[in-house]
Amino acid sequence: MARRALPKTLSPQQQDEADRIFQSLKLAAESDLRDLASQLATTTDETIFGPNEFLLRDIVHRVAAKALESALEGRKKGATTVPA
């Protein structure tokens, strides 16, 4: 899967949306980031990889899921108003 570079500049509307998402994500992910920091603080050079690596990835995936939720929470719903 190819990775895309982040945009260098955002329009004013995009910057407002990025700020909204950032504020929401900071609150939502704080406990996960504390878990990540605690896990890293208690990890030695000998145990940083292996099972610990997968634990760290799980925490980061939780943060990514919360980022997606934060991005979606402020958007308009696209559901139809008439029955199918």
VOPAGU-2260 file (C-alpha; in pm, 1 decimal, decimal comma):
REM VOPAGU-2260
SITE   aa  ch    i         X         Y         Z
SITE  MET   A    0       0,0       0,0       0,0
SITE  ALA   A    1     145,9     334,4    -103,2
SITE  ARG   A    2     166,5     604,1     158,2
SITE  ARG   A    3      65,8     957,8      81,6
SITE  ALA   A    4     251,8    1262,1     206,5
SITE  LEU   A    5      61,8    1501,4     430,8
SITE  PRO   A    6     -56,7    1820,6     261,5
SITE  LYS   A    7     187,0    2105,3     305,9
SITE  THR   A    8     -81,6    2370,6     344,6
SITE  LEU   A    9    -444,6    2350,2     444,1
SITE  SER   A   10    -725,9    2575,8     337,4
SITE  PRO   A   11    -881,9    2776,5     622,8
SITE  GLN   A   12   -1174,5    2532,2     632,7
SITE  GLN   A   13    -940,7    2233,8     641,0
SITE  GLN   A   14    -736,7    2395,0     918,2
SITE  ASP   A   15   -1052,8    2450,6    1123,3
SITE  GLU   A   16   -1148,0    2086,0    1073,0
SITE  ALA   A   17    -795,4    1969,5    1162,6
SITE  ASP   A   18    -808,0    2179,3    1481,1
SITE  ARG   A   19   -1147,5    2032,8    1575,1
SITE  ILE   A   20   -1025,6    1678,2    1519,3
SITE  PHE   A   21    -704,6    1746,3    1711,5
SITE  GLN   A   22    -890,2    1881,3    2015,5
SITE  SER   A   23   -1132,9    1589,2    2014,3
SITE  LEU   A   24    -855,0    1336,0    1966,1
SITE  LYS   A   25    -643,9    1479,6    2247,8
SITE  LEU   A   26    -924,8    1410,9    2492,1
SITE  ALA   A   27   -1019,7    1072,3    2347,7
SITE  ALA   A   28    -667,5     931,5    2325,9
SITE  GLU   A   29    -512,2    1064,7    2645,3
SITE  SER   A   30    -548,2     740,1    2841,0
SITE  ASP   A   31    -413,8     536,6    2547,6
SITE  LEU   A   32    -111,7     765,0    2518,1
SITE  ARG   A   33     -50,3     729,1    2892,1
SITE  ASP   A   34     -69,2     349,5    2850,5
SITE  LEU   A   35     180,1     374,0    2565,5
SITE  ALA   A   36     418,3     590,2    2769,4
SITE  SER   A   37     392,0     361,0    3072,1
SITE  GLN   A   38     458,5      54,5    2862,4
SITE  LEU   A   39     762,1     215,9    2702,2
SITE  ALA   A   40     892,6     334,8    3040,0
SITE  THR   A   41     884,9     -20,4    3175,5
SITE  THR   A   42    1037,9    -179,4    2865,5
SITE  THR   A   43    1405,3    -271,4    2854,8
SITE  ASP   A   44    1625,6    -291,6    2548,0
SITE  GLU   A   45    1594,7    -667,9    2568,2
SITE  THR   A   46    1212,9    -670,4    2575,1
SITE  ILE   A   47    1123,9    -378,1    2348,8
SITE  PHE   A   48    1054,3    -611,2    2054,2
SITE  GLY   A   49     864,5    -937,5    2042,9
SITE  PRO   A   50     539,4    -957,2    2243,8
SITE  ASN   A   51     583,6    -599,3    2369,0
SITE  GLU   A   52     593,9    -470,0    2012,6
SITE  PHE   A   53     248,9    -614,8    1947,3
SITE  LEU   A   54     112,4    -459,8    2266,7
SITE  LEU   A   55     242,7    -119,0    2155,1
SITE  ARG   A   56      85,4    -165,3    1811,5
SITE  ASP   A   57    -249,0    -250,8    1971,8
SITE  ILE   A   58    -240,0      73,4    2170,0
SITE  VAL   A   59    -150,8     276,7    1859,3
SITE  HIS   A   60    -433,0     108,7    1665,2
SITE  ARG   A   61    -676,4     215,9    1938,6
SITE  VAL   A   62    -552,9     573,8    1895,7
SITE  ALA   A   63    -598,7     549,1    1517,4
SITE  ALA   A   64    -953,7     418,8    1563,2
SITE  LYS   A   65   -1031,0     712,6    1791,1
SITE  ALA   A   66    -884,3     947,8    1529,6
SITE  LEU   A   67   -1126,4     810,7    1270,7
SITE  GLU   A   68   -1416,2     847,0    1515,7
SITE  SER   A   69   -1310,9    1205,6    1592,4
SITE  ALA   A   70   -1295,4    1289,5    1221,9
SITE  LEU   A   71   -1640,4    1145,5    1157,3
SITE  GLU   A   72   -1820,0    1288,4    1459,5
SITE  GLY   A   73   -1838,0    1642,3    1322,8
SITE  ARG   A   74   -1937,6    1557,1     968,8
SITE  LYS   A   75   -2286,0    1564,7     828,3
SITE  LYS   A   76   -2464,5    1233,8     814,1
SITE  GLY   A   77   -2527,2    1111,4     460,2
SITE  ALA   A   78   -2833,5     900,7     533,3
SITE  THR   A   79   -3142,7     942,9     324,9
SITE  THR   A   80   -3460,7    1075,0     482,3
SITE  VAL   A   81   -3701,3     865,2     274,4
SITE  PRO   A   82   -3759,8     492,8     306,5
SITE  ALA   A   83   -3582,5     265,5      58,1
